């Protein structure tokens, strides 16, 4: 099954990737190297991330074999 995230907002992408990888917000934050509060704000759409933070998130996705346009479930 594929989950297409290309048309999702950034907060929706973060949550979809986190759920796909079965991570808590705290676990995702640790793996990316940012605070739990940042992940929480991203998912609640309370904060627009800086470009550098978006890059950290997308780098995390790539390291975990997740393409930015799609997530493949086996």
C-alpha positions as CSV (number, residue, x, y, z in Angstrom):
1,X,0.0,0.0,0.0
2,X,1.2,3.5,-0.8
3,X,0.4,6.6,1.2
4,X,0.8,9.7,-1.0
5,X,2.1,12.6,1.1
6,X,3.0,15.0,-1.7
7,X,-0.3,16.9,-1.4
8,X,-0.3,17.0,2.3
9,X,0.7,20.1,4.3
10,X,4.0,19.8,6.2
11,X,2.2,19.2,9.5
12,X,0.2,16.3,7.9
13,X,3.5,14.9,6.4
14,X,5.2,14.9,9.8
15,X,2.3,13.1,11.4
16,X,1.9,10.6,8.6
17,X,5.6,9.7,8.7
18,X,5.6,9.4,12.5
19,X,2.6,7.1,12.5
20,X,4.0,5.1,9.6
21,X,7.3,4.5,11.5
22,X,5.3,3.9,14.7
23,X,7.1,6.6,16.6
24,X,5.9,8.9,19.4
25,X,6.5,12.6,19.0
26,X,9.3,12.3,21.6
27,X,11.0,9.5,19.7
28,X,10.7,11.3,16.4
29,X,12.2,14.5,17.9
30,X,15.1,12.5,19.3
31,X,15.9,10.9,16.0
32,X,15.7,14.2,14.1
33,X,17.7,16.1,16.8
34,X,15.0,18.6,17.8
35,X,12.7,19.1,20.7
36,X,9.5,17.3,21.4
37,X,7.7,20.6,21.6
38,X,8.8,21.4,18.0
39,X,7.3,18.2,16.7
40,X,4.1,18.9,18.7
41,X,3.8,22.4,17.3
42,X,4.5,21.2,13.7
43,X,1.7,18.6,14.0
44,X,-0.7,21.1,15.5
45,X,0.2,23.7,12.8
46,X,1.1,26.2,15.5
47,X,4.5,26.9,14.0
48,X,5.9,27.2,10.5
49,X,9.3,25.5,10.5
50,X,12.5,27.1,9.4
51,X,13.9,25.8,6.2
52,X,16.8,24.1,8.1
53,X,14.3,22.2,10.2
54,X,12.3,21.1,7.1
55,X,15.6,19.8,5.7
56,X,16.3,17.9,8.9
57,X,12.9,16.2,8.7
58,X,13.3,15.3,5.0
59,X,16.9,14.0,5.7
60,X,15.4,11.8,8.4
61,X,12.8,10.5,5.9
62,X,15.5,9.7,3.4
63,X,17.7,7.9,6.0
64,X,14.6,5.7,6.8
65,X,13.9,4.9,3.2
66,X,10.9,7.1,2.9
67,X,10.5,9.1,-0.3
68,X,9.2,12.6,0.1
69,X,6.4,12.0,-2.5
70,X,5.3,8.6,-1.3
71,X,5.5,6.2,1.7
72,X,5.3,2.5,0.8
73,X,3.8,0.1,3.3
74,X,4.8,-3.5,2.9
